[in-house]
Structures are given as structure tokens and as C-alpha cells.
Amino acid sequence: MQKEEAAIASVQKALKVLDGYLLEHTFLVGESVTLADIIAACNLYNGFTKVHYGIVCFAVIQLASNMQLQKAHS
């Protein structure tokens, strides 16, 4: 659990830095979209998709478990 918490803290720190930078700049480099923006967007999308997928999987497992408990008590 400590490694997971450290990883979450690290990601949160990096996202705060990125958010702070983007508060004052429209793009990561220069005045238009560059490869840096595209790569950052793809990495963020990939990360958030995995987090969302994990949450959905956890919810489905809990739902299935609750359904099995209800059947056992019926």
C-alpha cells in the first residue's frame, strides 16, 4: 500500500506542476499544438482510462459479490 500511495502522490505532484504551467500557457511549447502537447494528452488519456477502468472493474466485482450474497440468503 505504501508504494501505491507514493505513486499517487508522485502523479498528483506532477499534475499540479502541469496544471500550474497550463494556467499561464495555452500550449506546452510555443504558440500552437506541438508533438509535446499530443504526447502529453495521449499519456494523460491513457492514465485516466486505466484509473477509470480499474474503478469500473472494482464496482462490477462488488456488485457480483453482493448478488451472490443475496442469492445465498434467499
C-alpha positions as CSV (number, residue, x, y, z in Angstrom):
1,M,0.0,0.0,0.0
2,Q,2.9,2.4,0.7
3,K,4.2,2.1,-2.9
4,E,0.7,2.8,-4.3
5,E,0.3,5.9,-2.1
6,A,3.8,7.1,-3.1
7,A,2.9,6.6,-6.8
8,I,-0.4,8.5,-6.3
9,A,1.4,11.4,-4.6
10,S,4.0,11.5,-7.3
11,V,1.3,11.7,-10.0
12,Q,-0.6,14.3,-8.1
13,K,2.6,16.4,-7.8
14,A,3.4,16.2,-11.5
15,L,-0.2,17.1,-12.4
16,K,-0.1,20.1,-10.2
17,V,3.1,21.3,-11.9
18,L,1.5,20.7,-15.3
19,D,-1.7,22.5,-14.2
20,G,0.2,25.4,-12.9
21,Y,2.1,25.8,-16.2
22,L,-1.0,25.5,-18.3
23,L,-2.7,28.2,-16.3
24,E,-0.3,30.7,-17.9
25,H,0.3,29.0,-21.2
26,T,-2.1,27.7,-23.8
27,F,0.3,25.0,-25.1
28,L,3.3,23.2,-23.7
29,V,5.8,24.6,-26.2
30,G,5.3,27.7,-28.3
31,E,2.0,29.2,-29.6
32,S,0.4,26.2,-31.2
33,V,0.0,22.5,-30.8
34,T,3.2,20.5,-31.0
35,L,4.2,16.9,-30.6
36,A,4.7,17.7,-26.8
37,D,1.0,18.5,-26.4
38,I,-0.1,15.4,-28.3
39,I,2.2,13.1,-26.3
40,A,1.1,14.7,-23.0
41,A,-2.6,14.4,-24.0
42,C,-2.2,10.7,-25.0
43,N,-0.4,9.9,-21.8
44,L,-3.0,11.6,-19.7
45,Y,-5.8,9.9,-21.5
46,N,-4.1,6.5,-21.1
47,G,-3.6,7.1,-17.4
48,F,-7.1,8.3,-16.7
49,T,-8.6,5.5,-18.8
50,K,-6.8,2.9,-16.7
51,V,-7.9,4.5,-13.5
52,H,-11.5,4.6,-14.7
53,Y,-11.3,1.0,-15.9
54,G,-10.0,-0.1,-12.5
55,I,-12.8,1.7,-10.7
56,V,-15.4,0.2,-13.0
57,C,-13.9,-3.3,-12.6
58,F,-13.9,-2.9,-8.8
59,A,-17.6,-1.8,-8.9
60,V,-18.6,-4.8,-11.0
61,I,-16.8,-7.2,-8.7
62,Q,-18.6,-5.7,-5.7
63,L,-21.9,-5.9,-7.5
64,A,-21.4,-9.5,-8.4
65,S,-20.4,-10.4,-4.9
66,N,-23.4,-8.6,-3.4
67,M,-25.7,-10.5,-5.8
68,Q,-24.2,-13.8,-4.8
69,L,-24.7,-12.9,-1.1
70,Q,-28.3,-12.1,-1.8
71,K,-28.9,-15.4,-3.6
72,A,-27.3,-17.3,-0.7
73,H,-29.6,-15.7,1.8
74,S,-32.8,-16.2,-0.3
